[in-house]
Amino acid sequence: MPNGFDIQLPFMAEPFHIYFYGILITLGVVAAAFLSQMEAKRRGVDPEYVWDVLFWVVIAGIVGARIWHILTPPPSMVEQGITTKWYLTHPLDMLNVRNGGLGIPGAIIGGAIALAIYCRRKKISFLTFTDIVVPGVALAQAIGRWGNFFNQEVYGLPTDLPWKIFIDPVHRVPGYQDFEYFHPLFLYESLWNLLNMAVLLWLGRRFSRWLKPGDLFLVYMVMYSIGRFGLEFLRLDAAQVGGINFNQTFVLVVALVAGLLFFLNHRKPAAKA
C-alpha cells in the first residue's frame, strides 16, 4: 500500500514525496479550526482567537507528540535499537516526523501549554477556551488516525472479523509475521473520537446553563482516556516502561483525575449552620 505520492516541480532536481499521514493531520487541524471557530461564535467569543493561536498550538502539539514518542518508543523500535538514548544521539532523526512517531498524549499536553500561555497573554479564560476547542480536537484526532492506515501502523491483535485489515509483512510486529489480518485499531479510535466530539457538542448545547468553564475539557479527557484504555488491550506494539503499558496506565490516571475534578467542580457547597 503506498503511503504517499511524488510531485515534481520545475525548480526541483528530484521528486518530493508527499505522505498521506501528513495530509490527514493537516486536514484534521483545519477541520478542528473551523469547528472551533463555530463554537467560539456560538459562545460569543471572538473567533479570530482561534486562528490567532492555531499555529502555536499546532507547533507545540507536534513537539509534545514527538517528545512523547521519543520518551516512550514502542517495543518493535526498541528491538531495532531505536531507543530514547538512540534518539538523543541522533538529533536529526528526532526531528523526522514524516513517517509517524507522534504520541497523542504528548500532543494534548503540548497544545494545552501553548493555549494556556496564549490565554494568559490575551487575558482570556483558559478553561472557557478549552471548552471551545476540545470538540475540534476530537475531530482532528478522528481524521488524523487515518494516517496510520496508510502507514500500516496502530493495528491490533490478529482477527478474522469482516472488517479485518491486511498488513504487509514488512510492517508486521515481530512475532506476528505469520498472521495477515489484524484489528483496525486506528479505525476503532477514529470512531471513538467522533463519538467523543458528538457528545461534547451535545453536552455544550443541552446543558449550557449547568456546565461550568472547563467541564467539557474534563469530559473530553475522561472519554478519550476510557476509549484509549480499552483499545490498549488490543494493541500489539504498546510502549513499555518497567514492563508496564505506559500509555494505558497514564490514560487511566488521567481519566480518574479528570473525573474527580469534574465531581468536585459540581459538588454542592456545605450547608451553613
Backbone as CSV, one residue per row, in Angstrom:
resi,resn,N_x,N_y,N_z,CA_x,CA_y,CA_z,C_x,C_y,C_z
1,MET,0.841,-1.199,0.000,0.000,0.000,0.000,0.878,1.252,0.000
2,PRO,0.690,2.163,-0.948,1.501,3.383,-0.978,1.170,4.285,0.202
3,ASN,2.209,4.903,0.764,1.986,5.810,1.891,2.000,7.265,1.466
4,GLY,2.025,7.488,0.129,2.008,8.850,-0.364,2.235,8.876,-1.865
5,PHE,2.659,10.017,-2.364,2.906,10.150,-3.797,4.000,11.193,-4.014
6,ASP,4.615,11.138,-5.183,5.700,12.062,-5.528,5.172,13.200,-6.390
7,ILE,5.738,14.376,-6.182,5.452,15.514,-7.052,6.778,16.074,-7.558
8,GLN,6.771,16.522,-8.777,7.975,17.082,-9.390,7.690,18.509,-9.832
9,LEU,8.391,19.453,-9.250,8.239,20.852,-9.615,9.423,21.281,-10.484
10,PRO,9.237,22.278,-11.354,10.298,22.684,-12.291,11.620,23.050,-11.617
11,PHE,11.550,23.640,-10.435,12.770,24.099,-9.785,13.406,23.030,-8.889
12,MET,12.833,21.805,-8.895,13.346,20.734,-8.038,14.130,19.738,-8.868
13,ALA,15.302,19.350,-8.369,16.123,18.383,-9.077,15.551,16.976,-8.963
14,GLU,14.928,16.669,-7.833,14.363,15.348,-7.601,12.910,15.487,-7.126
15,PRO,12.108,14.451,-7.333,10.719,14.497,-6.872,10.645,14.615,-5.350
16,PHE,9.586,15.226,-4.890,9.350,15.386,-3.450,8.194,14.482,-3.052
17,HIS,8.412,13.661,-2.016,7.394,12.697,-1.613,6.435,13.327,-0.612
18,ILE,5.148,13.256,-0.924,4.097,13.751,-0.037,3.465,12.555,0.666
19,TYR,3.464,12.576,1.979,2.918,11.474,2.759,1.445,11.708,3.081
20,PHE,0.632,10.663,2.918,-0.773,10.755,3.290,-0.921,11.056,4.778
21,TYR,0.022,10.575,5.580,-0.002,10.816,7.022,-0.028,12.316,7.308
22,GLY,0.864,13.049,6.647,0.916,14.494,6.846,-0.318,15.197,6.314
23,ILE,-0.832,14.717,5.176,-2.036,15.321,4.593,-3.218,15.190,5.543
24,LEU,-3.384,14.017,6.137,-4.531,13.784,7.012,-4.406,14.564,8.316
25,ILE,-3.199,14.696,8.823,-3.011,15.513,10.022,-3.373,16.963,9.719
26,THR,-2.955,17.442,8.554,-3.277,18.811,8.160,-4.786,18.998,8.009
27,LEU,-5.448,18.037,7.365,-6.901,18.114,7.216,-7.590,18.131,8.580
28,GLY,-7.076,17.326,9.503,-7.640,17.296,10.839,-7.505,18.629,11.557
29,VAL,-6.352,19.263,11.406,-6.114,20.567,12.039,-7.062,21.621,11.470
30,VAL,-7.209,21.637,10.148,-8.086,22.624,9.506,-9.536,22.405,9.923
31,ALA,-9.973,21.138,9.939,-11.342,20.838,10.355,-11.580,21.260,11.798
32,ALA,-10.589,21.012,12.655,-10.702,21.400,14.063,-10.809,22.910,14.204
33,ALA,-10.054,23.647,13.402,-10.080,25.111,13.475,-11.443,25.655,13.080
34,PHE,-12.033,25.112,12.023,-13.349,25.593,11.588,-14.432,25.251,12.614
35,LEU,-14.353,24.061,13.188,-15.334,23.695,14.202,-15.165,24.564,15.450
36,SER,-13.934,24.831,15.831,-13.677,25.693,16.995,-14.148,27.118,16.726
37,GLN,-13.995,27.572,15.492,-14.481,28.904,15.126,-15.995,28.981,15.305
38,MET,-16.697,27.940,14.885,-18.151,27.901,15.042,-18.541,27.906,16.519
39,GLU,-17.816,27.138,17.319,-18.105,27.090,18.749,-17.826,28.433,19.417
40,ALA,-16.779,29.110,18.993,-16.457,30.418,19.562,-17.571,31.421,19.267
41,LYS,-18.054,31.427,18.029,-19.150,32.326,17.669,-20.388,32.024,18.499
42,ARG,-20.687,30.751,18.682,-21.869,30.360,19.437,-21.790,30.838,20.878
43,ARG,-20.586,30.880,21.421,-20.392,31.283,22.815,-20.128,32.780,22.971
44,GLY,-20.133,33.498,21.860,-19.895,34.928,21.928,-18.451,35.314,22.112
45,VAL,-17.543,34.427,21.716,-16.109,34.687,21.802,-15.585,35.015,20.410
46,ASP,-14.687,35.960,20.326,-14.124,36.370,19.040,-13.456,35.173,18.356
47,PRO,-13.961,34.721,17.203,-13.376,33.553,16.521,-11.953,33.790,16.021
48,GLU,-11.537,35.036,15.930,-10.169,35.319,15.486,-9.144,34.767,16.468
49,TYR,-9.556,34.602,17.731,-8.654,33.999,18.708,-8.237,32.599,18.256
50,VAL,-9.178,31.869,17.647,-8.895,30.507,17.201,-7.787,30.494,16.154
51,TRP,-7.918,31.344,15.154,-6.920,31.383,14.080,-5.612,32.006,14.564
52,ASP,-5.708,32.890,15.533,-4.521,33.549,16.055,-3.616,32.574,16.795
53,VAL,-4.236,31.646,17.536,-3.459,30.718,18.359,-3.168,29.406,17.637
54,LEU,-3.827,29.177,16.506,-3.743,27.874,15.828,-2.305,27.447,15.552
55,PHE,-1.511,28.334,14.972,-0.136,27.971,14.600,0.653,27.508,15.809
56,TRP,0.549,28.259,16.911,1.350,27.947,18.096,0.889,26.657,18.754
57,VAL,-0.407,26.420,18.752,-0.924,25.187,19.333,-0.477,23.980,18.513
58,VAL,-0.517,24.105,17.183,-0.101,23.004,16.317,1.382,22.697,16.503
59,ILE,2.210,23.732,16.493,3.649,23.521,16.669,3.937,22.885,18.019
60,ALA,3.337,23.431,19.075,3.558,22.875,20.410,3.036,21.445,20.502
61,GLY,1.915,21.176,19.821,1.360,19.829,19.823,2.288,18.835,19.137
62,ILE,2.856,19.230,18.011,3.780,18.345,17.290,5.030,18.095,18.122
63,VAL,5.558,19.147,18.729,6.749,18.997,19.574,6.441,18.068,20.753
64,GLY,5.302,18.298,21.401,4.927,17.448,22.526,4.717,16.008,22.111
65,ALA,4.064,15.810,20.952,3.819,14.458,20.455,5.121,13.739,20.137
66,ARG,6.063,14.471,19.570,7.350,13.847,19.218,8.150,13.513,20.471
67,ILE,8.139,14.417,21.438,8.853,14.152,22.695,8.265,12.918,23.377
68,TRP,6.930,12.815,23.351,6.277,11.651,23.964,6.737,10.360,23.299
69,HIS,6.796,10.378,21.970,7.247,9.198,21.231,8.707,8.880,21.549
70,ILE,9.530,9.894,21.619,10.957,9.680,21.896,11.157,9.072,23.273
71,LEU,10.361,9.514,24.230,10.494,9.008,25.598,9.838,7.642,25.790
72,THR,8.898,7.301,24.907,8.189,6.012,25.036,8.137,5.294,23.691
73,PRO,9.272,4.917,23.114,9.251,4.211,21.828,8.626,2.827,21.987
74,PRO,7.914,2.346,20.958,7.289,1.019,21.036,8.335,-0.090,21.029
75,PRO,7.971,-1.263,21.542,8.916,-2.384,21.612,9.530,-2.764,20.273
76,SER,8.746,-2.671,19.179,9.282,-3.042,17.867,10.456,-2.165,17.472
77,MET,10.436,-0.894,17.869,11.543,0.004,17.574,12.703,-0.230,18.534
78,VAL,12.378,-0.545,19.765,13.425,-0.832,20.756,14.244,-2.036,20.319
79,GLU,13.564,-3.054,19.763,14.269,-4.248,19.286,15.231,-3.924,18.153
80,GLN,14.917,-2.857,17.408,15.803,-2.423,16.327,16.912,-1.493,16.826
81,GLY,16.929,-1.239,18.121,17.935,-0.353,18.686,17.525,1.108,18.712
82,ILE,16.289,1.401,18.297,15.811,2.785,18.285,15.165,3.076,19.633
83,THR,15.971,3.465,20.576,15.531,3.745,21.929,15.591,5.250,22.194
84,THR,15.208,5.634,23.383,15.307,7.044,23.766,16.755,7.514,23.679
85,LYS,17.655,6.681,24.138,19.078,7.024,24.080,19.534,7.192,22.638
86,TRP,19.042,6.321,21.754,19.424,6.413,20.342,18.954,7.733,19.741
87,TYR,17.711,8.114,20.052,17.187,9.385,19.549,18.035,10.556,20.029
88,LEU,18.425,10.517,21.293,19.185,11.634,21.863,20.560,11.767,21.226
89,THR,21.058,10.685,20.661,22.365,10.733,19.997,22.231,10.882,18.479
90,HIS,21.005,10.954,17.983,20.749,11.173,16.556,19.709,12.277,16.418
91,PRO,20.113,13.512,16.662,19.165,14.640,16.700,18.364,14.835,15.418
92,LEU,18.950,14.521,14.277,18.208,14.700,13.024,17.014,13.749,12.957
93,ASP,17.182,12.541,13.470,16.079,11.584,13.476,15.014,11.974,14.493
94,MET,15.397,12.716,15.507,14.413,13.222,16.458,13.417,14.141,15.763
95,LEU,13.875,14.826,14.720,13.033,15.798,14.023,12.234,15.199,12.873
96,ASN,12.536,13.971,12.494,11.885,13.353,11.337,10.543,12.751,11.742
97,VAL,9.462,13.480,11.495,8.119,13.008,11.858,7.316,12.589,10.630
98,ARG,7.927,12.585,9.474,7.174,12.329,8.244,6.687,10.892,8.150
99,ASN,7.351,9.976,8.847,6.926,8.578,8.811,6.186,8.165,10.075
100,GLY,5.652,9.126,10.793,4.940,8.800,12.015,5.806,9.058,13.239
101,GLY,5.432,8.410,14.327,6.185,8.603,15.553,5.712,9.796,16.350
102,LEU,4.381,9.915,16.518,3.801,11.009,17.295,2.872,10.415,18.348
103,GLY,3.037,10.852,19.591,2.207,10.357,20.682,1.108,11.349,21.020
104,ILE,-0.146,10.925,20.925,-1.272,11.833,21.152,-1.270,12.446,22.555
105,PRO,-0.964,11.685,23.618,-0.918,12.335,24.934,0.044,13.523,24.966
106,GLY,1.190,13.374,24.319,2.138,14.480,24.266,1.618,15.655,23.466
107,ALA,0.863,15.354,22.397,0.276,16.423,21.582,-0.728,17.232,22.389
108,ILE,-1.537,16.546,23.182,-2.531,17.237,24.007,-1.849,18.110,25.055
109,ILE,-0.814,17.566,25.686,-0.092,18.325,26.713,0.576,19.549,26.101
110,GLY,1.279,19.338,24.979,1.965,20.452,24.326,1.006,21.521,23.860
111,GLY,-0.103,21.107,23.229,-1.087,22.071,22.761,-1.739,22.829,23.900
112,ALA,-2.005,22.137,25.009,-2.621,22.796,26.168,-1.693,23.838,26.778
113,ILE,-0.418,23.538,26.822,0.552,24.503,27.361,0.590,25.758,26.503
114,ALA,0.633,25.574,25.176,0.653,26.725,24.272,-0.631,27.539,24.410
115,LEU,-1.760,26.863,24.532,-3.046,27.549,24.681,-3.098,28.329,25.987
116,ALA,-2.560,27.738,27.057,-2.556,28.413,28.357,-1.713,29.689,28.311
117,ILE,-0.566,29.609,27.663,0.298,30.792,27.536,-0.396,31.880,26.735
118,TYR,-1.055,31.470,25.644,-1.768,32.436,24.798,-2.895,33.108,25.574
119,CYS,-3.686,32.306,26.273,-4.813,32.870,27.038,-4.319,33.824,28.123
120,ARG,-3.209,33.496,28.737,-2.661,34.368,29.772,-2.244,35.712,29.184
121,ARG,-1.623,35.665,28.003,-1.169,36.910,27.364,-2.350,37.749,26.891
122,LYS,-3.404,37.079,26.423,-4.576,37.790,25.922,-5.581,38.116,27.029
123,LYS,-5.317,37.587,28.225,-6.202,37.802,29.378,-7.619,37.304,29.104
124,ILE,-7.681,36.088,28.578,-8.966,35.430,28.367,-8.980,34.123,29.157
125,SER,-10.163,33.578,29.407,-10.295,32.383,30.234,-9.757,31.145,29.520
126,PHE,-8.762,30.527,30.126,-8.192,29.302,29.561,-9.219,28.175,29.572
127,LEU,-9.961,28.043,30.679,-10.930,26.960,30.790,-12.051,27.105,29.763
128,THR,-12.514,28.327,29.566,-13.552,28.557,28.556,-13.036,28.224,27.163
129,PHE,-11.795,28.587,26.897,-11.229,28.338,25.575,-11.013,26.849,25.333
130,THR,-10.656,26.109,26.386,-10.512,24.658,26.195,-11.852,24.025,25.838
131,ASP,-12.944,24.520,26.447,-14.268,24.002,26.110,-14.634,24.295,24.662
132,ILE,-14.134,25.396,24.141,-14.407,25.770,22.751,-13.685,24.846,21.781
133,VAL,-12.447,24.482,22.103,-11.616,23.771,21.128,-11.670,22.251,21.240
134,VAL,-12.084,21.694,22.397,-11.975,20.231,22.535,-12.848,19.437,21.559
135,PRO,-14.057,19.896,21.167,-14.756,19.123,20.130,-13.933,19.056,18.837
136,GLY,-13.273,20.164,18.494,-12.420,20.171,17.309,-11.205,19.279,17.464
137,VAL,-10.658,19.221,18.674,-9.515,18.335,18.931,-9.918,16.880,18.687
138,ALA,-11.092,16.500,19.189,-11.574,15.135,18.974,-11.773,14.851,17.486
139,LEU,-12.287,15.834,16.749,-12.464,15.673,15.301,-11.122,15.530,14.601
140,ALA,-10.150,16.335,14.994,-8.812,16.249,14.394,-8.194,14.880,14.643
141,GLN,-8.390,14.337,15.832,-7.863,13.010,16.131,-8.536,11.950,15.264
142,ALA,-9.848,12.088,15.072,-10.586,11.119,14.264,-10.073,11.101,12.825
143,ILE,-9.794,12.268,12.289,-9.287,12.355,10.909,-7.830,11.929,10.834
144,GLY,-7.028,12.416,11.753,-5.602,12.128,11.726,-5.279,10.658,11.885
145,ARG,-6.113,9.920,12.628,-5.849,8.494,12.829,-5.796,7.718,11.518
146,TRP,-6.464,8.236,10.471,-6.435,7.525,9.196,-5.060,7.578,8.534
147,GLY,-4.213,8.476,9.011,-2.834,8.458,8.532,-2.136,7.171,8.903
148,ASN,-2.532,6.576,10.042,-1.959,5.298,10.459,-2.355,4.167,9.512
149,PHE,-3.508,4.316,8.866,-3.932,3.314,7.890,-2.940,3.236,6.730
150,PHE,-2.543,4.388,6.212,-1.616,4.407,5.087,-0.196,4.019,5.506
151,ASN,0.153,4.280,6.762,1.472,3.867,7.268,1.470,2.422,7.755
152,GLN,0.283,1.785,7.758,0.118,0.416,8.253,0.677,0.279,9.668
153,GLU,0.143,1.098,10.550,0.536,1.075,11.957,-0.717,1.260,12.813
154,VAL,-0.563,1.135,14.116,-1.683,1.220,15.061,-2.768,0.211,14.672
155,TYR,-2.385,-1.042,14.593,-3.341,-2.121,14.397,-3.265,-3.041,15.615
156,GLY,-4.297,-3.892,15.763,-4.386,-4.708,16.960,-4.101,-6.174,16.717
157,LEU,-4.616,-7.002,17.588,-4.380,-8.443,17.521,-4.897,-9.033,16.213
158,PRO,-4.384,-10.187,15.818,-4.903,-10.860,14.617,-6.388,-11.170,14.780
159,THR,-7.128,-11.114,13.681,-8.569,-11.370,13.725,-9.067,-11.840,12.365
160,ASP,-10.232,-12.499,12.380,-10.910,-12.912,11.150,-12.239,-12.187,10.993
161,LEU,-12.447,-11.129,11.747,-13.684,-10.362,11.652,-13.833,-9.759,10.252
162,PRO,-15.068,-9.500,9.830,-15.279,-8.979,8.467,-14.537,-7.680,8.179
163,TRP,-14.298,-6.850,9.199,-13.627,-5.561,8.987,-12.112,-5.634,9.233
164,LYS,-11.573,-6.818,9.212,-10.130,-7.005,9.393,-9.361,-6.262,8.306
165,ILE,-8.118,-5.948,8.579,-7.270,-5.281,7.581,-6.007,-6.109,7.352
166,PHE,-5.549,-6.070,6.119,-4.322,-6.777,5.754,-3.114,-5.882,6.033
167,ILE,-2.098,-6.447,6.636,-0.861,-5.723,6.926,0.278,-6.401,6.176
168,ASP,1.019,-5.612,5.402,2.154,-6.161,4.659,3.173,-6.766,5.622
169,PRO,3.863,-7.823,5.213,4.842,-8.478,6.097,5.887,-7.514,6.673
170,VAL,6.298,-6.538,5.883,7.333,-5.629,6.346,6.857,-4.751,7.499
171,HIS,5.557,-4.592,7.633,5.000,-3.730,8.686,4.459,-4.523,9.876
172,ARG,4.613,-5.830,9.856,4.075,-6.640,10.949,5.003,-6.613,12.159
173,VAL,4.381,-6.597,13.324,5.129,-6.593,14.578,5.864,-7.922,14.738
174,PRO,7.097,-7.902,15.217,7.830,-9.160,15.435,7.021,-10.151,16.264
175,GLY,6.997,-11.399,15.792,6.217,-12.430,16.456,4.873,-12.664,15.801
176,TYR,4.495,-11.783,14.877,3.199,-11.899,14.203,3.368,-11.920,12.679
177,GLN,4.552,-12.312,12.225,4.799,-12.333,10.785,3.940,-13.347,10.048
178,ASP,3.490,-14.385,10.740,2.706,-15.430,10.087,1.222,-15.081,9.999
179,PHE,0.829,-13.976,10.587,-0.564,-13.539,10.512,-0.704,-12.468,9.424
180,GLU,-1.850,-12.447,8.772,-2.070,-11.497,7.685,-3.082,-10.408,8.031
181,TYR,-4.082,-10.749,8.837,-5.186,-9.823,9.093,-5.258,-9.474,10.583
182,PHE,-5.527,-8.184,10.822,-5.483,-7.676,12.189,-6.653,-6.726,12.458
183,HIS,-6.892,-6.452,13.739,-7.891,-5.462,14.124,-7.456,-4.071,13.644
184,PRO,-8.348,-3.315,13.001,-8.013,-1.942,12.588,-8.131,-0.993,13.785
185,LEU,-7.135,-1.019,14.630,-7.190,-0.244,15.872,-7.345,1.245,15.601
186,PHE,-6.720,1.731,14.536,-6.835,3.147,14.172,-8.289,3.505,13.875
187,LEU,-9.026,2.577,13.249,-10.435,2.805,12.931,-11.273,2.877,14.201
188,TYR,-11.019,1.965,15.126,-11.760,1.977,16.383,-11.567,3.306,17.110
189,GLU,-10.319,3.751,17.160,-10.044,5.010,17.863,-10.643,6.192,17.115
190,SER,-10.625,6.146,15.791,-11.222,7.222,14.998,-12.716,7.333,15.294
191,LEU,-13.413,6.201,15.319,-14.847,6.205,15.594,-15.130,6.667,17.022
192,TRP,-14.285,6.252,17.964,-14.464,6.686,19.350,-14.292,8.197,19.469
193,ASN,-13.336,8.743,18.746,-13.127,10.190,18.781,-14.301,10.947,18.163
194,LEU,-14.892,10.379,17.116,-16.094,11.001,16.538,-17.239,10.997,17.543
195,LEU,-17.375,9.902,18.271,-18.394,9.843,19.310,-18.112,10.865,20.404
196,ASN,-16.851,10.986,20.774,-16.434,11.972,21.777,-16.828,13.379,21.332
197,MET,-16.548,13.696,20.075,-16.901,15.002,19.535,-18.407,15.241,19.603
198,ALA,-19.178,14.235,19.197,-20.640,14.374,19.193,-21.175,14.589,20.605
199,VAL,-20.656,13.856,21.559,-21.095,14.003,22.950,-20.758,15.401,23.475
200,LEU,-19.576,15.886,23.168,-19.162,17.212,23.632,-20.054,18.308,23.038
201,LEU,-20.355,18.201,21.749,-21.218,19.197,21.111,-22.629,19.145,21.696
202,TRP,-23.126,17.941,21.955,-24.467,17.800,22.522,-24.523,18.355,23.942
203,LEU,-23.531,18.006,24.755,-23.495,18.496,26.138,-23.403,20.015,26.176
204,GLY,-22.585,20.573,25.282,-22.394,22.020,25.266,-23.664,22.778,24.953
205,ARG,-24.589,22.145,24.245,-25.855,22.793,23.899,-26.975,22.412,24.878
206,ARG,-27.027,21.149,25.225,-28.128,20.672,26.075,-28.004,21.162,27.519
207,PHE,-26.781,21.254,28.025,-26.575,21.629,29.430,-25.730,22.894,29.563
208,SER,-25.891,23.813,28.646,-25.061,25.015,28.632,-25.181,25.834,29.915
209,ARG,-26.367,25.841,30.537,-26.557,26.637,31.753,-26.016,25.950,32.997
210,TRP,-25.863,24.645,32.922,-25.396,23.883,34.082,-23.877,23.698,34.073
211,LEU,-23.301,23.583,32.900,-21.864,23.345,32.788,-21.058,24.550,33.259
212,LYS,-19.923,24.261,33.839,-19.004,25.301,34.288,-17.788,25.323,33.363
213,PRO,-17.061,26.452,33.323,-15.867,26.518,32.470,-14.895,25.374,32.767
214,GLY,-14.476,24.702,31.732,-13.551,23.587,31.876,-14.215,22.231,31.938
215,ASP,-15.551,22.208,32.077,-16.263,20.934,32.187,-16.119,20.079,30.925
216,LEU,-16.286,20.699,29.769,-16.187,19.929,28.524,-14.778,19.383,28.318
217,PHE,-13.798,20.145,28.728,-12.416,19.665,28.634,-12.228,18.426,29.504
218,LEU,-12.799,18.431,30.707,-12.702,17.277,31.592,-13.456,16.079,31.031
219,VAL,-14.638,16.324,30.444,-15.393,15.238,29.819,-14.595,14.641,28.663
220,TYR,-13.989,15.517,27.879,-13.147,15.046,26.766,-12.030,14.145,27.280
221,MET,-11.355,14.575,28.348,-10.248,13.795,28.889,-10.728,12.442,29.401
222,VAL,-11.891,12.417,30.052,-12.420,11.152,30.562,-12.771,10.224,29.406
223,MET,-13.499,10.740,28.416,-13.938,9.892,27.308,-12.772,9.385,26.480
224,TYR,-11.851,10.277,26.140,-10.710,9.827,25.348,-9.909,8.779,26.106
225,SER,-9.697,9.023,27.388,-8.881,8.114,28.198,-9.541,6.748,28.340
226,ILE,-10.879,6.727,28.521,-11.579,5.448,28.635,-11.434,4.649,27.340
227,GLY,-11.651,5.331,26.207,-11.507,4.647,24.927,-10.097,4.136,24.701
228,ARG,-9.122,4.975,24.974,-7.726,4.584,24.756,-7.333,3.450,25.705
229,PHE,-7.810,3.505,26.944,-7.506,2.443,27.903,-7.998,1.093,27.388
230,GLY,-9.236,1.058,26.902,-9.783,-0.196,26.406,-9.080,-0.708,25.166
231,LEU,-8.754,0.191,24.251,-8.124,-0.215,22.997,-6.697,-0.710,23.202
232,GLU,-6.059,-0.265,24.275,-4.680,-0.703,24.530,-4.601,-2.203,24.781
233,PHE,-5.731,-2.837,25.183,-5.728,-4.285,25.383,-5.557,-5.025,24.056
234,LEU,-5.923,-4.366,22.952,-5.786,-4.988,21.630,-4.467,-4.643,20.960
235,ARG,-3.780,-3.653,21.470,-2.591,-3.136,20.798,-1.422,-4.103,20.932
236,LEU,-0.723,-4.311,19.836,0.408,-5.234,19.820,1.722,-4.569,20.199
237,ASP,1.868,-3.321,19.852,3.168,-2.652,19.966,3.099,-1.505,20.967
238,ALA,2.547,-1.795,22.143,2.366,-0.751,23.148,3.690,-0.411,23.823
239,ALA,3.903,0.882,24.057,5.124,1.343,24.714,5.187,0.792,26.135
240,GLN,6.344,0.281,26.500,6.544,-0.316,27.823,7.557,0.491,28.622
241,VAL,7.215,0.723,29.878,8.146,1.351,30.824,8.135,0.505,32.082
242,GLY,9.266,-0.139,32.354,9.330,-1.027,33.508,8.416,-2.227,33.381
243,GLY,8.188,-2.672,32.144,7.321,-3.820,31.918,5.842,-3.510,31.990
244,ILE,5.478,-2.223,32.089,4.082,-1.809,32.189,3.706,-1.020,30.938
245,ASN,2.491,-1.250,30.453,1.969,-0.476,29.327,1.818,0.972,29.795
246,PHE,2.758,1.815,29.401,2.815,3.165,29.960,1.614,4.003,29.534
247,ASN,1.270,3.976,28.256,0.155,4.790,27.778,-1.160,4.382,28.434
248,GLN,-1.374,3.089,28.588,-2.603,2.617,29.209,-2.680,3.056,30.670
249,THR,-1.567,2.960,31.365,-1.527,3.386,32.766,-1.729,4.888,32.881
250,PHE,-1.124,5.626,31.972,-1.225,7.085,32.011,-2.660,7.544,31.789
251,VAL,-3.335,6.981,30.775,-4.702,7.433,30.491,-5.667,7.011,31.597
252,LEU,-5.373,5.913,32.286,-6.208,5.509,33.417,-6.133,6.558,34.523
253,VAL,-4.918,7.015,34.807,-4.735,8.052,35.818,-5.431,9.343,35.390
254,VAL,-5.301,9.700,34.108,-5.933,10.918,33.587,-7.457,10.834,33.729
255,ALA,-8.040,9.685,33.384,-9.485,9.524,33.484,-9.961,9.685,34.926
256,LEU,-9.239,9.089,35.850,-9.624,9.172,37.260,-9.503,10.597,37.788
257,VAL,-8.406,11.259,37.452,-8.195,12.628,37.927,-9.222,13.578,37.316
258,ALA,-9.450,13.450,36.002,-10.420,14.327,35.332,-11.829,14.098,35.880
259,GLY,-12.184,12.835,36.116,-13.494,12.543,36.680,-13.648,13.122,38.077
260,LEU,-12.602,13.031,38.882,-12.636,13.595,40.231,-12.777,15.105,40.185
261,LEU,-12.046,15.754,39.292,-12.131,17.216,39.178,-13.524,17.656,38.731
262,PHE,-14.119,16.895,37.828,-15.479,17.215,37.384,-16.455,17.099,38.553
263,PHE,-16.303,16.045,39.337,-17.176,15.855,40.503,-17.000,16.996,41.502
264,LEU,-15.759,17.346,41.793,-15.501,18.420,42.750,-16.013,19.758,42.234
265,ASN,-15.967,19.924,40.921,-16.423,21.175,40.318,-17.926,21.375,40.490
266,HIS,-18.658,20.264,40.675,-20.114,20.357,40.792,-20.622,19.891,42.161
267,ARG,-19.692,19.683,43.071,-20.126,19.293,44.411,-20.870,20.445,45.074
268,LYS,-21.986,20.153,45.660,-22.770,21.171,46.310,-22.025,21.697,47.531
269,PRO,-21.994,23.014,47.738,-21.318,23.546,48.918,-22.014,23.109,50.193
270,ALA,-21.232,22.950,51.223,-21.796,22.516,52.507,-22.788,23.543,53.013
271,ALA,-23.898,23.049,53.565,-24.931,23.958,54.076,-24.431,24.717,55.295
272,LYS,-24.790,25.986,55.371,-24.371,26.779,56.523,-25.144,26.362,57.769
273,ALA,-24.464,26.410,58.898,-25.098,26.033,60.159,-26.192,27.049,60.500
